[in-house]
Amino acid sequence: MPHDPTDDWTPVGIVFDGDPIEVDGINPWLYAWRSTGERALVRHPAYPTQVHEVEVHEVTVDGRTIRFAAGELSNTVWGFYREWR
């Protein structure tokens, strides 16, 4: 069976623009995001037949770099994802 690229990312959650969410112990809204220049294919957690292409970002907090994918899945509704581990 061919590899499904959406399997590379697991959903963390969906929030309205700016609402708190925890990604690897931090709320990414509180930090400056750096784009990695990469894009990720992800599935909408509530509607898995919907596939979205979102940007991959990094933030550095206390010397630790946190990598995540995030994108606006619908008007002001954001999905956050982390790489499958």
Z-matrix of the N, CA and C atoms (Angstrom, degrees):
N
C 1 1.444
C 2 1.538 1 108.29
N 3 1.335 2 118.23 1 134.92
C 4 1.471 3 120.16 2 179.74
C 5 1.528 4 111.53 3 -67.25
N 6 1.320 5 114.67 4 152.83
C 7 1.470 6 121.91 5 178.86
C 8 1.528 7 110.09 6 -68.96
N 9 1.317 8 117.08 7 131.91
C 10 1.468 9 122.64 8 175.63
C 11 1.522 10 107.34 9 -94.21
N 12 1.344 11 119.03 10 114.49
C 13 1.470 12 120.35 11 -177.06
C 14 1.522 13 114.02 12 -62.36
N 15 1.337 14 118.10 13 -19.71
C 16 1.465 15 118.61 14 177.87
C 17 1.526 16 110.96 15 -71.87
N 18 1.336 17 117.46 16 -14.59
C 19 1.464 18 120.73 17 177.72
C 20 1.527 19 112.26 18 -72.77
N 21 1.329 20 117.80 19 -13.15
C 22 1.465 21 121.53 20 -178.35
C 23 1.526 22 112.66 21 -75.49
N 24 1.334 23 117.89 22 -14.99
C 25 1.469 24 122.21 23 -175.12
C 26 1.518 25 109.46 24 -129.31
N 27 1.319 26 115.89 25 137.98
C 28 1.460 27 121.58 26 178.57
C 29 1.528 28 109.17 27 -114.97
N 30 1.328 29 117.82 28 139.09
C 31 1.461 30 119.03 29 -178.05
C 32 1.526 31 112.47 30 -69.31
N 33 1.321 32 114.04 31 139.49
C 34 1.468 33 121.36 32 172.59
C 35 1.524 34 108.19 33 -95.69
N 36 1.330 35 116.12 34 -42.02
C 37 1.453 36 119.86 35 178.82
C 38 1.512 37 112.10 36 167.63
N 39 1.309 38 113.74 37 175.17
C 40 1.465 39 122.68 38 178.65
C 41 1.518 40 107.28 39 -124.34
N 42 1.334 41 115.91 40 133.16
C 43 1.466 42 120.78 41 178.75
C 44 1.526 43 109.66 42 -141.48
N 45 1.315 44 115.04 43 160.05
C 46 1.454 45 119.27 44 170.62
C 47 1.523 46 108.88 45 -72.65
N 48 1.294 47 116.43 46 154.36
C 49 1.464 48 124.19 47 -178.78
C 50 1.529 49 110.84 48 -45.40
N 51 1.337 50 116.75 49 116.37
C 52 1.455 51 122.43 50 176.20
C 53 1.515 52 115.91 51 88.31
N 54 1.339 53 118.37 52 -12.15
C 55 1.469 54 119.40 53 178.64
C 56 1.527 55 109.75 54 -68.31
N 57 1.322 56 117.96 55 147.20
C 58 1.464 57 120.91 56 -176.76
C 59 1.527 58 112.57 57 -62.47
N 60 1.318 59 114.53 58 143.47
C 61 1.458 60 122.57 59 174.02
C 62 1.523 61 106.63 60 -151.61
N 63 1.299 62 117.69 61 149.10
C 64 1.459 63 120.73 62 -179.78
C 65 1.525 64 110.10 63 -109.29
N 66 1.322 65 115.16 64 122.63
C 67 1.464 66 122.36 65 175.32
C 68 1.523 67 106.57 66 -122.15
N 69 1.306 68 116.81 67 113.12
C 70 1.469 69 122.52 68 -178.43
C 71 1.534 70 112.19 69 49.01
N 72 1.330 71 115.77 70 42.34
C 73 1.463 72 120.88 71 173.30
C 74 1.511 73 116.20 72 88.87
N 75 1.337 74 118.34 73 0.96
C 76 1.470 75 119.93 74 178.76
C 77 1.530 76 110.13 75 -130.52
N 78 1.325 77 115.05 76 158.44
C 79 1.461 78 121.09 77 172.51
C 80 1.530 79 106.61 78 -96.01
N 81 1.333 80 118.55 79 105.91
C 82 1.467 81 119.89 80 -174.23
C 83 1.526 82 114.76 81 -60.49
N 84 1.323 83 117.39 82 -24.06
C 85 1.471 84 119.25 83 179.03
C 86 1.533 85 111.85 84 -61.60
N 87 1.322 86 117.89 85 -21.04
C 88 1.463 87 121.13 86 -176.18
C 89 1.527 88 113.34 87 -86.61
N 90 1.320 89 117.96 88 0.67
C 91 1.466 90 121.74 89 -175.04
C 92 1.529 91 110.61 90 -131.11
N 93 1.324 92 114.78 91 160.30
C 94 1.461 93 120.51 92 176.01
C 95 1.524 94 109.03 93 -77.89
N 96 1.324 95 116.64 94 125.20
C 97 1.451 96 121.35 95 178.94
C 98 1.520 97 109.79 96 -85.39
N 99 1.324 98 116.34 97 139.04
C 100 1.463 99 121.68 98 171.86
C 101 1.519 100 107.83 99 -110.73
N 102 1.319 101 115.84 100 122.86
C 103 1.461 102 119.34 101 177.06
C 104 1.523 103 109.19 102 -70.79
N 105 1.322 104 116.81 103 137.65
C 106 1.457 105 121.14 104 176.02
C 107 1.526 106 110.86 105 -86.57
N 108 1.325 107 116.64 106 -9.14
C 109 1.459 108 121.16 107 -174.61
C 110 1.524 109 112.13 108 83.19
N 111 1.331 110 116.20 109 -1.42
C 112 1.464 111 121.03 110 179.49
C 113 1.521 112 110.12 111 -95.79
N 114 1.317 113 114.71 112 158.32
C 115 1.456 114 121.65 113 175.13
C 116 1.518 115 107.59 114 -125.03
N 117 1.316 116 116.33 115 151.18
C 118 1.465 117 121.87 116 -179.54
C 119 1.521 118 109.34 117 -126.98
N 120 1.310 119 115.89 118 142.71
C 121 1.459 120 121.46 119 171.58
C 122 1.522 121 107.51 120 -93.93
N 123 1.329 122 115.98 121 125.21
C 124 1.462 123 121.26 122 -176.41
C 125 1.526 124 109.37 123 -134.05
N 126 1.308 125 114.60 124 155.78
C 127 1.467 126 120.19 125 175.83
C 128 1.530 127 109.55 126 -99.39
N 129 1.304 128 115.87 127 141.16
C 130 1.462 129 121.14 128 174.87
C 131 1.526 130 106.88 129 -65.15
N 132 1.351 131 118.74 130 125.84
C 133 1.462 132 120.24 131 -176.23
C 134 1.529 133 114.04 132 -59.27
N 135 1.321 134 117.49 133 -35.88
C 136 1.465 135 120.28 134 -177.88
C 137 1.527 136 112.44 135 -87.45
N 138 1.331 137 116.73 136 -22.19
C 139 1.463 138 122.11 137 -177.67
C 140 1.532 139 108.45 138 -133.07
N 141 1.330 140 117.87 139 76.84
C 142 1.466 141 120.84 140 -170.42
C 143 1.523 142 115.61 141 -63.19
N 144 1.317 143 118.28 142 -12.35
C 145 1.463 144 118.05 143 175.57
C 146 1.534 145 111.18 144 -78.08
N 147 1.334 146 116.76 145 -15.25
C 148 1.470 147 120.78 146 176.68
C 149 1.523 148 109.54 147 -85.20
N 150 1.319 149 116.13 148 122.52
C 151 1.463 150 121.67 149 177.04
C 152 1.521 151 107.61 150 -110.50
N 153 1.325 152 115.97 151 131.77
C 154 1.457 153 122.09 152 -179.03
C 155 1.519 154 109.83 153 -120.83
N 156 1.311 155 116.22 154 148.10
C 157 1.458 156 121.95 155 172.88
C 158 1.529 157 107.13 156 -103.42
N 159 1.327 158 116.58 157 119.84
C 160 1.463 159 121.24 158 -176.37
C 161 1.526 160 109.44 159 -127.03
N 162 1.321 161 115.99 160 165.29
C 163 1.464 162 121.17 161 179.85
C 164 1.522 163 111.74 162 -84.40
N 165 1.320 164 115.09 163 150.22
C 166 1.457 165 122.13 164 174.79
C 167 1.532 166 107.07 165 -99.46
N 168 1.327 167 116.10 166 132.79
C 169 1.460 168 122.50 167 -175.96
C 170 1.517 169 110.56 168 -127.69
N 171 1.326 170 115.06 169 164.99
C 172 1.459 171 122.27 170 172.30
C 173 1.515 172 108.94 171 -135.59
N 174 1.322 173 115.47 172 148.23
C 175 1.461 174 122.27 173 168.37
C 176 1.527 175 106.49 174 -132.79
N 177 1.316 176 116.08 175 149.81
C 178 1.454 177 120.25 176 176.41
C 179 1.516 178 108.25 177 -114.53
N 180 1.338 179 115.33 178 124.31
C 181 1.453 180 122.16 179 -178.06
C 182 1.526 181 107.28 180 -131.47
N 183 1.332 182 115.92 181 121.51
C 184 1.470 183 121.15 182 179.10
C 185 1.527 184 112.03 183 51.35
N 186 1.327 185 115.83 184 42.30
C 187 1.460 186 121.36 185 177.44
C 188 1.514 187 114.78 186 78.69
N 189 1.307 188 117.47 187 0.88
C 190 1.469 189 122.04 188 -179.41
C 191 1.523 190 109.10 189 -106.71
N 192 1.322 191 117.46 190 129.58
C 193 1.462 192 121.40 191 178.41
C 194 1.520 193 108.87 192 -94.79
N 195 1.309 194 115.12 193 126.66
C 196 1.462 195 122.23 194 -179.72
C 197 1.523 196 107.58 195 -112.54
N 198 1.307 197 114.76 196 125.30
C 199 1.467 198 122.16 197 -176.75
C 200 1.523 199 108.09 198 -109.74
N 201 1.328 200 116.49 199 134.29
C 202 1.463 201 120.64 200 -179.46
C 203 1.519 202 109.09 201 -154.64
N 204 1.301 203 115.22 202 161.31
C 205 1.465 204 121.66 203 173.39
C 206 1.522 205 106.93 204 -110.28
N 207 1.318 206 116.00 205 141.78
C 208 1.464 207 119.95 206 179.71
C 209 1.515 208 109.19 207 -151.47
N 210 1.309 209 114.90 208 148.77
C 211 1.447 210 119.68 209 177.12
C 212 1.514 211 111.24 210 -166.94
N 213 1.317 212 114.62 211 158.94
C 214 1.452 213 121.52 212 178.69
C 215 1.530 214 107.89 213 -81.50
N 216 1.335 215 116.55 214 110.13
C 217 1.457 216 121.72 215 -175.74
C 218 1.521 217 111.93 216 -81.87
N 219 1.311 218 116.28 217 -29.66
C 220 1.460 219 123.37 218 170.86
C 221 1.525 220 105.86 219 -153.90
N 222 1.303 221 117.04 220 177.35
C 223 1.462 222 120.73 221 -172.99
C 224 1.530 223 111.63 222 -52.11
N 225 1.321 224 116.68 223 113.26
C 226 1.473 225 127.92 224 178.99
C 227 1.535 226 114.23 225 63.74
N 228 1.314 227 117.86 226 13.07
C 229 1.468 228 121.98 227 178.09
C 230 1.526 229 107.98 228 -111.11
N 231 1.336 230 115.51 229 117.39
C 232 1.466 231 121.71 230 -174.56
C 233 1.515 232 111.21 231 -107.97
N 234 1.324 233 115.04 232 140.96
C 235 1.451 234 121.69 233 172.32
C 236 1.521 235 109.03 234 -108.66
N 237 1.327 236 116.17 235 137.71
C 238 1.462 237 122.49 236 177.63
C 239 1.526 238 108.51 237 -119.30
N 240 1.330 239 115.61 238 140.68
C 241 1.463 240 122.20 239 -175.01
C 242 1.525 241 109.42 240 -139.53
N 243 1.317 242 115.68 241 153.43
C 244 1.468 243 119.48 242 171.89
C 245 1.515 244 107.86 243 -126.75
N 246 1.320 245 114.65 244 157.69
C 247 1.462 246 119.26 245 -178.87
C 248 1.516 247 109.29 246 -64.61
N 249 1.318 248 114.98 247 141.76
C 250 1.453 249 121.17 248 178.71
C 251 1.513 250 108.82 249 -64.66
N 252 1.296 251 116.86 250 132.50
C 253 1.476 252 121.29 251 180.00
C 254 1.496 253 110.08 252 -121.71
